[in-house]
Amino acid sequence: MIEDNFDEIDSEPERISLKKFNEVLACINDDTDNTSSAISDVDFEDFEDFEKEVKEQEVYDERDEIIDYLEQLRFTPCVIIDFIEGKFQRCNGIGKLRQLRNLFGTWQVDRDAIKEVDGVLSKLGVCDSHFQFDNKYLHKSLDKQTKDFNEGIIQWRRCVFCDKYITFFSRGVGCAMHSWCLNKRNIQVPCIGQYSCKVLRSHLNLCNKTFDKFKRPQCLCCLCYEKLGGHIHHRSGIRGKSVTTCITEKLHDDDITKELEFMGNLLIKIAQMEDNEIKKQILIKIFEVLLPLTNKTYADSTTTTASTLSDDEKQEKEKVIFDNPPSLFMVKFLFMKILKKINQKKTKLMILR
């Protein structure tokens, strides 16, 4: 990401150009008409201090607790966070309760409920409805053999987008089926967010499953996962009733349009910059992409040039060729630090009003 490269730039002019470019990125996805004023609302001078503060806080707050192996006769009502009655909240179901550690996948759980058991995590309950969905639909029987239920843990985390404290349940760290690495960052979202929604998918070197190589994940709560373009599966809760998903509701049909608008807003802001050098370099790259669409001779020449490449050169070239665009979620996640800063500024303005 652009904001990660300041320490690698030696010359002051290049630092200034990158800083201006980051100011441009701050205006992307601004849902107001007055996008030009949004630049002045984002102060990037304290951005590195802000990141350092968040990282230090995360190190202090994040920890894992193994669920104790103790038999219990009574459990808390279901502690799973799910989409219930139009919002994300604790399930509180009491039907055929069993120990939370019987689940296999990764679930967001109610933080207050964890505190209420005063460290006796074996008292945490999960209802039969959530257990059966996890057991029959989210995960395959072969996957469940890879981890024993004694590996159940409570993860104390902080959402990387909203900064709110959250807790997850999982067997071990993450789920081999639903844990991803996006732009060299491990991402953890509840498994139920990937039952029908495919915003996290294999995409060359940009996004791939981590399997058992899952360390220091960046966690997203259910609400922020949806804000960035994903969709938590909304179960009907009624036997026999057909389930609606982001696929059946065609919620992703406009994603490509939204991504192009996202990039279009970026180019508009670049055009408004005073730094002609950075505008020149970006225009050259854009022209290289668009020229083959209008110039057959140029397209033929690039094909001929590609045919003369060695096998190693072809493999290296293929690493950066996308046969399909990344999802809207992937794009927003790549620019998440900028979007996060904008949201904080908007929140402050709302408080002041």
SULSUL-V701131 format. One record per helix or strand of 2 or more residues. SS is the DSSP state (helix for helix, strand for strand). FROM is the first residue (numbers start at 1). LEN is the number of residues. If there is no record, write none. Layout:
# SULSUL-V701131
ss->SS from->FROM len->LEN
ss->SS from->FROM len->LEN
This chain:
# SULSUL-V701131
ss->helix from->2 len->7
ss->helix from->12 len->14
ss->helix from->35 len->7
ss->helix from->47 len->15
ss->strand from->63 len->4
ss->strand from->80 len->5
ss->strand from->87 len->4
ss->strand from->98 len->2
ss->helix from->100 len->3
ss->strand from->107 len->3
ss->helix from->111 len->6
ss->helix from->121 len->3
ss->strand from->125 len->2
ss->helix from->128 len->11
ss->helix from->141 len->4
ss->helix from->149 len->3
ss->strand from->152 len->7
ss->strand from->165 len->7
ss->strand from->180 len->3
ss->strand from->185 len->4
ss->helix from->191 len->4
ss->strand from->207 len->3
ss->strand from->218 len->2
ss->helix from->222 len->6
ss->helix from->255 len->17
ss->helix from->276 len->19
ss->helix from->296 len->12
ss->helix from->311 len->8
ss->helix from->328 len->7
ss->helix from->336 len->17
